[in-house]
Amino acid sequence: MFHIDDLLLAHVQESVITEFIRKLDREYATHDPLTVTRGLLHEYLGQSMDFSYKGQCAMSQYDFIEKSWLELPETLKGPYKCTPAPEDLFKISLNSPELSAQRKDQYHRTTAKILWLSWRTRPDTQLATRFHCARVKKPTEEDWEKLRHLLGYIWKTIFLPLIIGMDDSGNVVIYVDGAHAVHSDGKGHSGLFVTMGTGAMINDLSLHHHRLSD
């Protein structure tokens, strides 16, 4: 398998990778030499990838989470939480005051960072993150507190990796489900989870629907 974007190469035969690197070196390294790393641990596109366990890949972004946390204002550093969101995530108070322009900007920038994280290595945060993505235009004090909740969870679980692997069956298993009228506007919500035995190859808990079919 060859993924062309900062080049991650994987093959059962090491000689194939070596020959491919030689060809790239001859073609593209006349001005700038290629930087090549081999082994079971890699830093790739802002992620740490660990292939130490056969048949599995553990992906994490510890450094990114730590850097993002340290850059947060103290008012957004919530206490440790055991879940990404409170039970009333989808309940929106019409009486909650709108944030100031400065805090709106902070809310937006923080949500954007978490969105990137959620799609790379932390699918467990996707549902809560998508809620905040829908609130960035007019966030309120209530939304701010829910974001603090999510950040407290991410900081508590900073060392939680995404582990993807395949079991002996080799089957691709797809789970799809939906919840009716869970949003304040009466819309439903659905999710998708695709796995080959360990972890989510594809995970999407963010689909908003006007109606859900039985």
Rosetta constraint file for C-alpha pairs under 8 A:
AtomPair CA 1 CA 9 HARMONIC 6.35 0.50
AtomPair CA 1 CA 10 HARMONIC 5.37 0.50
AtomPair CA 1 CA 11 HARMONIC 6.15 0.50
AtomPair CA 2 CA 7 HARMONIC 7.30 0.50
AtomPair CA 2 CA 8 HARMONIC 6.45 0.50
AtomPair CA 2 CA 9 HARMONIC 4.95 0.50
AtomPair CA 2 CA 10 HARMONIC 6.45 0.50
AtomPair CA 3 CA 7 HARMONIC 5.70 0.50
AtomPair CA 3 CA 8 HARMONIC 5.41 0.50
AtomPair CA 3 CA 9 HARMONIC 6.40 0.50
AtomPair CA 4 CA 8 HARMONIC 6.96 0.50
AtomPair CA 6 CA 44 HARMONIC 7.93 0.50
AtomPair CA 6 CA 45 HARMONIC 7.68 0.50
AtomPair CA 8 CA 44 HARMONIC 7.88 0.50
AtomPair CA 9 CA 17 HARMONIC 6.74 0.50
AtomPair CA 10 CA 17 HARMONIC 7.16 0.50
AtomPair CA 11 CA 16 HARMONIC 6.97 0.50
AtomPair CA 11 CA 17 HARMONIC 6.65 0.50
AtomPair CA 13 CA 17 HARMONIC 7.23 0.50
AtomPair CA 14 CA 18 HARMONIC 6.31 0.50
AtomPair CA 15 CA 19 HARMONIC 6.14 0.50
AtomPair CA 16 CA 20 HARMONIC 6.18 0.50
AtomPair CA 17 CA 21 HARMONIC 6.14 0.50
AtomPair CA 18 CA 22 HARMONIC 6.29 0.50
AtomPair CA 19 CA 23 HARMONIC 6.39 0.50
AtomPair CA 20 CA 24 HARMONIC 6.34 0.50
AtomPair CA 21 CA 25 HARMONIC 5.98 0.50
AtomPair CA 22 CA 26 HARMONIC 6.21 0.50
AtomPair CA 23 CA 27 HARMONIC 6.22 0.50
AtomPair CA 24 CA 28 HARMONIC 5.73 0.50
AtomPair CA 24 CA 29 HARMONIC 7.21 0.50
AtomPair CA 25 CA 29 HARMONIC 4.78 0.50
AtomPair CA 25 CA 30 HARMONIC 7.53 0.50
AtomPair CA 25 CA 33 HARMONIC 7.35 0.50
AtomPair CA 25 CA 34 HARMONIC 6.55 0.50
AtomPair CA 26 CA 30 HARMONIC 6.97 0.50
AtomPair CA 28 CA 32 HARMONIC 7.70 0.50
AtomPair CA 29 CA 33 HARMONIC 4.67 0.50
AtomPair CA 29 CA 34 HARMONIC 5.90 0.50
AtomPair CA 37 CA 42 HARMONIC 7.56 0.50
AtomPair CA 38 CA 42 HARMONIC 7.88 0.50
AtomPair CA 40 CA 49 HARMONIC 7.87 0.50
AtomPair CA 40 CA 50 HARMONIC 5.79 0.50
AtomPair CA 40 CA 51 HARMONIC 4.78 0.50
AtomPair CA 40 CA 52 HARMONIC 5.58 0.50
AtomPair CA 41 CA 48 HARMONIC 7.26 0.50
AtomPair CA 41 CA 49 HARMONIC 5.75 0.50
AtomPair CA 41 CA 50 HARMONIC 4.72 0.50
AtomPair CA 41 CA 51 HARMONIC 6.36 0.50
AtomPair CA 41 CA 52 HARMONIC 7.43 0.50
AtomPair CA 42 CA 48 HARMONIC 5.79 0.50
AtomPair CA 42 CA 49 HARMONIC 5.14 0.50
AtomPair CA 42 CA 50 HARMONIC 6.64 0.50
AtomPair CA 43 CA 47 HARMONIC 5.60 0.50
AtomPair CA 43 CA 48 HARMONIC 4.63 0.50
AtomPair CA 43 CA 49 HARMONIC 6.26 0.50
AtomPair CA 44 CA 48 HARMONIC 6.30 0.50
AtomPair CA 44 CA 49 HARMONIC 7.05 0.50
AtomPair CA 46 CA 61 HARMONIC 7.03 0.50
AtomPair CA 46 CA 64 HARMONIC 7.72 0.50
AtomPair CA 47 CA 59 HARMONIC 6.50 0.50
AtomPair CA 47 CA 60 HARMONIC 5.81 0.50
AtomPair CA 47 CA 61 HARMONIC 5.25 0.50
AtomPair CA 47 CA 120 HARMONIC 7.86 0.50
AtomPair CA 47 CA 121 HARMONIC 7.89 0.50
AtomPair CA 48 CA 58 HARMONIC 7.96 0.50
AtomPair CA 48 CA 59 HARMONIC 5.53 0.50
AtomPair CA 48 CA 60 HARMONIC 5.25 0.50
AtomPair CA 48 CA 61 HARMONIC 6.17 0.50
AtomPair CA 49 CA 57 HARMONIC 6.52 0.50
AtomPair CA 49 CA 58 HARMONIC 5.75 0.50
AtomPair CA 49 CA 59 HARMONIC 4.70 0.50
AtomPair CA 49 CA 60 HARMONIC 6.85 0.50
AtomPair CA 50 CA 57 HARMONIC 5.54 0.50
AtomPair CA 50 CA 58 HARMONIC 5.00 0.50
AtomPair CA 50 CA 59 HARMONIC 6.42 0.50
AtomPair CA 51 CA 55 HARMONIC 7.84 0.50
AtomPair CA 51 CA 56 HARMONIC 6.14 0.50
AtomPair CA 51 CA 57 HARMONIC 4.84 0.50
AtomPair CA 51 CA 58 HARMONIC 6.65 0.50
AtomPair CA 52 CA 56 HARMONIC 7.73 0.50
AtomPair CA 52 CA 57 HARMONIC 7.63 0.50
AtomPair CA 53 CA 57 HARMONIC 7.25 0.50
AtomPair CA 55 CA 165 HARMONIC 5.63 0.50
AtomPair CA 55 CA 166 HARMONIC 6.37 0.50
AtomPair CA 56 CA 163 HARMONIC 6.67 0.50
AtomPair CA 56 CA 164 HARMONIC 5.58 0.50
AtomPair CA 56 CA 165 HARMONIC 4.26 0.50
AtomPair CA 56 CA 166 HARMONIC 7.14 0.50
AtomPair CA 57 CA 163 HARMONIC 5.62 0.50
AtomPair CA 57 CA 164 HARMONIC 5.36 0.50
AtomPair CA 57 CA 165 HARMONIC 6.46 0.50
AtomPair CA 58 CA 161 HARMONIC 6.01 0.50
AtomPair CA 58 CA 162 HARMONIC 5.57 0.50
AtomPair CA 58 CA 163 HARMONIC 4.29 0.50
AtomPair CA 58 CA 164 HARMONIC 6.48 0.50
AtomPair CA 59 CA 121 HARMONIC 6.02 0.50
AtomPair CA 59 CA 161 HARMONIC 5.52 0.50
AtomPair CA 59 CA 162 HARMONIC 5.11 0.50
AtomPair CA 59 CA 163 HARMONIC 6.30 0.50
AtomPair CA 60 CA 121 HARMONIC 5.72 0.50
AtomPair CA 60 CA 159 HARMONIC 7.63 0.50
AtomPair CA 60 CA 160 HARMONIC 7.36 0.50
AtomPair CA 60 CA 161 HARMONIC 4.82 0.50
AtomPair CA 60 CA 162 HARMONIC 6.37 0.50
AtomPair CA 61 CA 65 HARMONIC 6.33 0.50
AtomPair CA 61 CA 117 HARMONIC 7.72 0.50
AtomPair CA 61 CA 121 HARMONIC 6.95 0.50
AtomPair CA 61 CA 161 HARMONIC 7.94 0.50
AtomPair CA 62 CA 66 HARMONIC 6.21 0.50
AtomPair CA 62 CA 158 HARMONIC 6.03 0.50
AtomPair CA 62 CA 159 HARMONIC 6.34 0.50
AtomPair CA 63 CA 67 HARMONIC 6.08 0.50
AtomPair CA 64 CA 68 HARMONIC 6.05 0.50
AtomPair CA 65 CA 69 HARMONIC 6.05 0.50
AtomPair CA 65 CA 154 HARMONIC 7.76 0.50
AtomPair CA 65 CA 155 HARMONIC 7.30 0.50
AtomPair CA 65 CA 158 HARMONIC 6.70 0.50
AtomPair CA 66 CA 70 HARMONIC 6.22 0.50
AtomPair CA 66 CA 155 HARMONIC 7.79 0.50
AtomPair CA 66 CA 158 HARMONIC 7.76 0.50
AtomPair CA 67 CA 71 HARMONIC 6.35 0.50
AtomPair CA 68 CA 72 HARMONIC 6.52 0.50
AtomPair CA 68 CA 113 HARMONIC 7.94 0.50
AtomPair CA 69 CA 77 HARMONIC 7.53 0.50
AtomPair CA 69 CA 155 HARMONIC 7.35 0.50
AtomPair CA 72 CA 76 HARMONIC 6.36 0.50
AtomPair CA 72 CA 77 HARMONIC 6.81 0.50
AtomPair CA 73 CA 77 HARMONIC 6.92 0.50
AtomPair CA 76 CA 144 HARMONIC 7.61 0.50
AtomPair CA 76 CA 145 HARMONIC 7.98 0.50
AtomPair CA 76 CA 147 HARMONIC 7.53 0.50
AtomPair CA 76 CA 148 HARMONIC 5.19 0.50
AtomPair CA 76 CA 151 HARMONIC 7.61 0.50
AtomPair CA 77 CA 148 HARMONIC 6.05 0.50
AtomPair CA 77 CA 151 HARMONIC 6.74 0.50
AtomPair CA 77 CA 152 HARMONIC 6.54 0.50
AtomPair CA 78 CA 148 HARMONIC 4.64 0.50
AtomPair CA 78 CA 149 HARMONIC 5.87 0.50
AtomPair CA 78 CA 151 HARMONIC 6.40 0.50
AtomPair CA 78 CA 152 HARMONIC 4.75 0.50
AtomPair CA 79 CA 148 HARMONIC 7.88 0.50
AtomPair CA 79 CA 149 HARMONIC 7.36 0.50
AtomPair CA 79 CA 152 HARMONIC 5.19 0.50
AtomPair CA 80 CA 149 HARMONIC 7.91 0.50
AtomPair CA 80 CA 152 HARMONIC 4.59 0.50
AtomPair CA 80 CA 153 HARMONIC 5.74 0.50
AtomPair CA 80 CA 155 HARMONIC 7.11 0.50
AtomPair CA 80 CA 156 HARMONIC 5.46 0.50
AtomPair CA 81 CA 149 HARMONIC 6.46 0.50
AtomPair CA 81 CA 150 HARMONIC 7.60 0.50
AtomPair CA 81 CA 152 HARMONIC 5.33 0.50
AtomPair CA 81 CA 153 HARMONIC 4.46 0.50
AtomPair CA 81 CA 156 HARMONIC 6.74 0.50
AtomPair CA 82 CA 153 HARMONIC 5.88 0.50
AtomPair CA 82 CA 156 HARMONIC 7.69 0.50
AtomPair CA 83 CA 150 HARMONIC 7.59 0.50
AtomPair CA 83 CA 153 HARMONIC 6.00 0.50
AtomPair CA 84 CA 124 HARMONIC 7.45 0.50
AtomPair CA 84 CA 125 HARMONIC 5.83 0.50
AtomPair CA 84 CA 128 HARMONIC 6.28 0.50
AtomPair CA 84 CA 149 HARMONIC 6.79 0.50
AtomPair CA 84 CA 150 HARMONIC 4.75 0.50
AtomPair CA 84 CA 151 HARMONIC 7.91 0.50
AtomPair CA 84 CA 153 HARMONIC 5.50 0.50
AtomPair CA 84 CA 154 HARMONIC 7.37 0.50
AtomPair CA 85 CA 89 HARMONIC 6.11 0.50
AtomPair CA 85 CA 128 HARMONIC 5.86 0.50
AtomPair CA 85 CA 146 HARMONIC 6.67 0.50
AtomPair CA 85 CA 149 HARMONIC 6.14 0.50
AtomPair CA 85 CA 150 HARMONIC 5.72 0.50
AtomPair CA 86 CA 146 HARMONIC 7.07 0.50
AtomPair CA 86 CA 149 HARMONIC 7.22 0.50
AtomPair CA 89 CA 128 HARMONIC 7.46 0.50
AtomPair CA 89 CA 131 HARMONIC 7.81 0.50
AtomPair CA 89 CA 146 HARMONIC 7.24 0.50
AtomPair CA 90 CA 131 HARMONIC 7.62 0.50
AtomPair CA 90 CA 182 HARMONIC 6.80 0.50
AtomPair CA 90 CA 183 HARMONIC 5.43 0.50
AtomPair CA 90 CA 184 HARMONIC 6.66 0.50
AtomPair CA 91 CA 183 HARMONIC 6.91 0.50
AtomPair CA 91 CA 184 HARMONIC 6.02 0.50
AtomPair CA 92 CA 142 HARMONIC 7.83 0.50
AtomPair CA 92 CA 184 HARMONIC 6.55 0.50
AtomPair CA 93 CA 142 HARMONIC 7.42 0.50
AtomPair CA 96 CA 140 HARMONIC 5.91 0.50
AtomPair CA 96 CA 141 HARMONIC 5.96 0.50
AtomPair CA 96 CA 142 HARMONIC 6.06 0.50
AtomPair CA 97 CA 140 HARMONIC 5.47 0.50
AtomPair CA 97 CA 141 HARMONIC 5.80 0.50
AtomPair CA 97 CA 142 HARMONIC 7.98 0.50
AtomPair CA 98 CA 138 HARMONIC 6.62 0.50
AtomPair CA 98 CA 139 HARMONIC 5.97 0.50
AtomPair CA 98 CA 140 HARMONIC 4.12 0.50
AtomPair CA 98 CA 141 HARMONIC 6.28 0.50
AtomPair CA 99 CA 103 HARMONIC 5.87 0.50
AtomPair CA 99 CA 104 HARMONIC 5.73 0.50
AtomPair CA 99 CA 138 HARMONIC 7.61 0.50
AtomPair CA 99 CA 139 HARMONIC 6.05 0.50
AtomPair CA 99 CA 140 HARMONIC 5.10 0.50
AtomPair CA 99 CA 141 HARMONIC 6.10 0.50
AtomPair CA 100 CA 104 HARMONIC 6.02 0.50
AtomPair CA 101 CA 105 HARMONIC 6.31 0.50
AtomPair CA 102 CA 106 HARMONIC 6.42 0.50
AtomPair CA 103 CA 107 HARMONIC 5.98 0.50
AtomPair CA 104 CA 108 HARMONIC 6.11 0.50
AtomPair CA 104 CA 136 HARMONIC 7.29 0.50
AtomPair CA 104 CA 138 HARMONIC 7.56 0.50
AtomPair CA 104 CA 139 HARMONIC 6.46 0.50
AtomPair CA 105 CA 109 HARMONIC 6.14 0.50
AtomPair CA 106 CA 110 HARMONIC 6.01 0.50
AtomPair CA 107 CA 111 HARMONIC 6.09 0.50
AtomPair CA 107 CA 136 HARMONIC 6.94 0.50
AtomPair CA 107 CA 139 HARMONIC 7.58 0.50
AtomPair CA 107 CA 144 HARMONIC 7.17 0.50
AtomPair CA 107 CA 147 HARMONIC 7.97 0.50
AtomPair CA 108 CA 112 HARMONIC 6.24 0.50
AtomPair CA 108 CA 133 HARMONIC 7.95 0.50
AtomPair CA 108 CA 136 HARMONIC 5.46 0.50
AtomPair CA 109 CA 113 HARMONIC 6.44 0.50
AtomPair CA 110 CA 114 HARMONIC 6.35 0.50
AtomPair CA 111 CA 115 HARMONIC 6.06 0.50
AtomPair CA 111 CA 129 HARMONIC 6.86 0.50
AtomPair CA 111 CA 132 HARMONIC 6.47 0.50
AtomPair CA 111 CA 133 HARMONIC 6.51 0.50
AtomPair CA 111 CA 136 HARMONIC 7.91 0.50
AtomPair CA 112 CA 116 HARMONIC 6.46 0.50
AtomPair CA 112 CA 133 HARMONIC 7.68 0.50
AtomPair CA 113 CA 117 HARMONIC 6.39 0.50
AtomPair CA 114 CA 118 HARMONIC 5.94 0.50
AtomPair CA 114 CA 129 HARMONIC 6.75 0.50
AtomPair CA 115 CA 119 HARMONIC 6.41 0.50
AtomPair CA 115 CA 126 HARMONIC 7.37 0.50
AtomPair CA 115 CA 129 HARMONIC 6.09 0.50
AtomPair CA 115 CA 130 HARMONIC 7.60 0.50
AtomPair CA 115 CA 133 HARMONIC 7.99 0.50
AtomPair CA 116 CA 120 HARMONIC 6.42 0.50
AtomPair CA 117 CA 121 HARMONIC 6.06 0.50
AtomPair CA 117 CA 122 HARMONIC 6.02 0.50
AtomPair CA 118 CA 122 HARMONIC 4.33 0.50
AtomPair CA 118 CA 123 HARMONIC 5.00 0.50
AtomPair CA 118 CA 124 HARMONIC 7.27 0.50
AtomPair CA 118 CA 125 HARMONIC 5.69 0.50
AtomPair CA 118 CA 126 HARMONIC 5.46 0.50
AtomPair CA 118 CA 129 HARMONIC 7.47 0.50
AtomPair CA 119 CA 123 HARMONIC 6.07 0.50
AtomPair CA 119 CA 126 HARMONIC 7.29 0.50
AtomPair CA 121 CA 161 HARMONIC 6.83 0.50
AtomPair CA 121 CA 162 HARMONIC 5.41 0.50
AtomPair CA 122 CA 126 HARMONIC 7.39 0.50
AtomPair CA 122 CA 161 HARMONIC 7.51 0.50
AtomPair CA 122 CA 162 HARMONIC 6.50 0.50
AtomPair CA 123 CA 162 HARMONIC 7.97 0.50
AtomPair CA 123 CA 200 HARMONIC 7.88 0.50
AtomPair CA 123 CA 203 HARMONIC 6.46 0.50
AtomPair CA 123 CA 204 HARMONIC 7.84 0.50
AtomPair CA 125 CA 129 HARMONIC 5.98 0.50
AtomPair CA 125 CA 150 HARMONIC 7.71 0.50
AtomPair CA 126 CA 130 HARMONIC 5.97 0.50
AtomPair CA 126 CA 204 HARMONIC 7.21 0.50
AtomPair CA 126 CA 205 HARMONIC 6.30 0.50
AtomPair CA 126 CA 206 HARMONIC 7.07 0.50
AtomPair CA 127 CA 131 HARMONIC 6.52 0.50
AtomPair CA 127 CA 205 HARMONIC 5.27 0.50
AtomPair CA 127 CA 206 HARMONIC 5.81 0.50
AtomPair CA 128 CA 132 HARMONIC 6.59 0.50
AtomPair CA 128 CA 150 HARMONIC 7.16 0.50
AtomPair CA 129 CA 133 HARMONIC 6.25 0.50
AtomPair CA 130 CA 134 HARMONIC 6.38 0.50
AtomPair CA 130 CA 206 HARMONIC 6.00 0.50
AtomPair CA 131 CA 135 HARMONIC 6.62 0.50
AtomPair CA 132 CA 136 HARMONIC 6.34 0.50
AtomPair CA 132 CA 143 HARMONIC 7.36 0.50
AtomPair CA 132 CA 147 HARMONIC 7.32 0.50
AtomPair CA 135 CA 139 HARMONIC 5.32 0.50
AtomPair CA 135 CA 143 HARMONIC 7.48 0.50
AtomPair CA 139 CA 143 HARMONIC 5.80 0.50
AtomPair CA 139 CA 144 HARMONIC 7.19 0.50
AtomPair CA 140 CA 144 HARMONIC 6.32 0.50
AtomPair CA 141 CA 145 HARMONIC 6.40 0.50
AtomPair CA 142 CA 146 HARMONIC 6.42 0.50
AtomPair CA 143 CA 147 HARMONIC 6.13 0.50
AtomPair CA 144 CA 148 HARMONIC 6.25 0.50
AtomPair CA 145 CA 149 HARMONIC 6.29 0.50
AtomPair CA 146 CA 150 HARMONIC 6.40 0.50
AtomPair CA 147 CA 151 HARMONIC 6.18 0.50
AtomPair CA 148 CA 152 HARMONIC 6.03 0.50
AtomPair CA 149 CA 153 HARMONIC 6.38 0.50
AtomPair CA 150 CA 154 HARMONIC 6.29 0.50
AtomPair CA 151 CA 155 HARMONIC 6.11 0.50
AtomPair CA 152 CA 156 HARMONIC 6.13 0.50
AtomPair CA 153 CA 157 HARMONIC 6.17 0.50
AtomPair CA 154 CA 158 HARMONIC 5.74 0.50
AtomPair CA 162 CA 199 HARMONIC 6.78 0.50
AtomPair CA 163 CA 198 HARMONIC 6.78 0.50
AtomPair CA 163 CA 199 HARMONIC 5.41 0.50
AtomPair CA 164 CA 198 HARMONIC 5.26 0.50
AtomPair CA 164 CA 199 HARMONIC 4.50 0.50
AtomPair CA 164 CA 200 HARMONIC 6.45 0.50
AtomPair CA 164 CA 201 HARMONIC 6.79 0.50
AtomPair CA 165 CA 196 HARMONIC 6.62 0.50
AtomPair CA 165 CA 197 HARMONIC 6.31 0.50
AtomPair CA 165 CA 198 HARMONIC 4.72 0.50
AtomPair CA 165 CA 199 HARMONIC 6.54 0.50
AtomPair CA 166 CA 170 HARMONIC 6.37 0.50
AtomPair CA 166 CA 196 HARMONIC 4.83 0.50
AtomPair CA 166 CA 197 HARMONIC 5.00 0.50
AtomPair CA 166 CA 198 HARMONIC 5.99 0.50
AtomPair CA 167 CA 171 HARMONIC 7.92 0.50
AtomPair CA 167 CA 196 HARMONIC 6.44 0.50
AtomPair CA 167 CA 197 HARMONIC 4.94 0.50
AtomPair CA 167 CA 198 HARMONIC 7.14 0.50
AtomPair CA 170 CA 196 HARMONIC 6.49 0.50
AtomPair CA 171 CA 196 HARMONIC 5.75 0.50
AtomPair CA 171 CA 197 HARMONIC 7.77 0.50
AtomPair CA 172 CA 194 HARMONIC 6.96 0.50
AtomPair CA 172 CA 195 HARMONIC 5.84 0.50
AtomPair CA 172 CA 196 HARMONIC 4.74 0.50
AtomPair CA 172 CA 197 HARMONIC 7.80 0.50
AtomPair CA 173 CA 194 HARMONIC 5.72 0.50
AtomPair CA 173 CA 195 HARMONIC 5.36 0.50
AtomPair CA 173 CA 196 HARMONIC 6.08 0.50
AtomPair CA 173 CA 197 HARMONIC 7.73 0.50
AtomPair CA 174 CA 192 HARMONIC 7.26 0.50
AtomPair CA 174 CA 193 HARMONIC 5.77 0.50
AtomPair CA 174 CA 194 HARMONIC 4.52 0.50
AtomPair CA 174 CA 195 HARMONIC 6.60 0.50
AtomPair CA 175 CA 192 HARMONIC 5.80 0.50
AtomPair CA 175 CA 193 HARMONIC 5.07 0.50
AtomPair CA 175 CA 194 HARMONIC 6.40 0.50
AtomPair CA 176 CA 190 HARMONIC 7.37 0.50
AtomPair CA 176 CA 191 HARMONIC 5.76 0.50
AtomPair CA 176 CA 192 HARMONIC 4.69 0.50
AtomPair CA 176 CA 193 HARMONIC 6.52 0.50
AtomPair CA 177 CA 190 HARMONIC 5.60 0.50
AtomPair CA 177 CA 191 HARMONIC 5.60 0.50
AtomPair CA 177 CA 192 HARMONIC 6.91 0.50
AtomPair CA 178 CA 188 HARMONIC 7.15 0.50
AtomPair CA 178 CA 189 HARMONIC 5.51 0.50
AtomPair CA 178 CA 190 HARMONIC 3.86 0.50
AtomPair CA 178 CA 191 HARMONIC 6.23 0.50
AtomPair CA 178 CA 212 HARMONIC 7.08 0.50
AtomPair CA 179 CA 188 HARMONIC 5.58 0.50
AtomPair CA 179 CA 189 HARMONIC 5.24 0.50
AtomPair CA 179 CA 190 HARMONIC 6.16 0.50
AtomPair CA 179 CA 212 HARMONIC 7.76 0.50
AtomPair CA 180 CA 187 HARMONIC 7.00 0.50
AtomPair CA 180 CA 188 HARMONIC 4.41 0.50
AtomPair CA 180 CA 189 HARMONIC 6.62 0.50
AtomPair CA 180 CA 211 HARMONIC 7.49 0.50
AtomPair CA 180 CA 212 HARMONIC 6.54 0.50
AtomPair CA 181 CA 185 HARMONIC 7.76 0.50
AtomPair CA 181 CA 186 HARMONIC 4.44 0.50
AtomPair CA 181 CA 187 HARMONIC 4.72 0.50
AtomPair CA 181 CA 188 HARMONIC 4.39 0.50
AtomPair CA 181 CA 189 HARMONIC 7.54 0.50
AtomPair CA 182 CA 186 HARMONIC 6.46 0.50
AtomPair CA 182 CA 187 HARMONIC 6.44 0.50
AtomPair CA 182 CA 188 HARMONIC 5.53 0.50
AtomPair CA 182 CA 189 HARMONIC 6.88 0.50
AtomPair CA 183 CA 187 HARMONIC 5.37 0.50
AtomPair CA 183 CA 188 HARMONIC 6.44 0.50
AtomPair CA 183 CA 189 HARMONIC 7.85 0.50
AtomPair CA 186 CA 210 HARMONIC 7.70 0.50
AtomPair CA 187 CA 208 HARMONIC 6.78 0.50
AtomPair CA 187 CA 209 HARMONIC 5.56 0.50
AtomPair CA 187 CA 210 HARMONIC 4.88 0.50
AtomPair CA 187 CA 211 HARMONIC 6.40 0.50
AtomPair CA 188 CA 208 HARMONIC 6.08 0.50
AtomPair CA 188 CA 209 HARMONIC 5.09 0.50
AtomPair CA 188 CA 210 HARMONIC 6.31 0.50
AtomPair CA 188 CA 211 HARMONIC 6.06 0.50
AtomPair CA 188 CA 212 HARMONIC 6.40 0.50
AtomPair CA 189 CA 205 HARMONIC 7.94 0.50
AtomPair CA 189 CA 206 HARMONIC 7.12 0.50
AtomPair CA 189 CA 207 HARMONIC 5.63 0.50
AtomPair CA 189 CA 208 HARMONIC 4.91 0.50
AtomPair CA 189 CA 209 HARMONIC 5.92 0.50
AtomPair CA 189 CA 212 HARMONIC 7.95 0.50
AtomPair CA 190 CA 205 HARMONIC 6.35 0.50
AtomPair CA 190 CA 206 HARMONIC 6.81 0.50
AtomPair CA 190 CA 207 HARMONIC 5.23 0.50
AtomPair CA 190 CA 208 HARMONIC 6.78 0.50
AtomPair CA 190 CA 209 HARMONIC 7.57 0.50
AtomPair CA 191 CA 203 HARMONIC 7.72 0.50
AtomPair CA 191 CA 204 HARMONIC 5.48 0.50
AtomPair CA 191 CA 205 HARMONIC 4.08 0.50
AtomPair CA 191 CA 206 HARMONIC 6.33 0.50
AtomPair CA 191 CA 207 HARMONIC 6.35 0.50
AtomPair CA 192 CA 202 HARMONIC 7.51 0.50
AtomPair CA 192 CA 203 HARMONIC 5.68 0.50
AtomPair CA 192 CA 204 HARMONIC 5.05 0.50
AtomPair CA 192 CA 205 HARMONIC 6.18 0.50
AtomPair CA 193 CA 200 HARMONIC 6.33 0.50
AtomPair CA 193 CA 201 HARMONIC 7.75 0.50
AtomPair CA 193 CA 202 HARMONIC 5.83 0.50
AtomPair CA 193 CA 203 HARMONIC 4.61 0.50
AtomPair CA 193 CA 204 HARMONIC 6.52 0.50
AtomPair CA 194 CA 200 HARMONIC 5.64 0.50
AtomPair CA 194 CA 201 HARMONIC 5.54 0.50
AtomPair CA 194 CA 202 HARMONIC 4.96 0.50
AtomPair CA 194 CA 203 HARMONIC 6.33 0.50
AtomPair CA 195 CA 199 HARMONIC 6.05 0.50
AtomPair CA 195 CA 200 HARMONIC 4.98 0.50
AtomPair CA 195 CA 201 HARMONIC 5.32 0.50
AtomPair CA 195 CA 202 HARMONIC 7.10 0.50
AtomPair CA 196 CA 200 HARMONIC 7.95 0.50
AtomPair CA 196 CA 201 HARMONIC 7.46 0.50
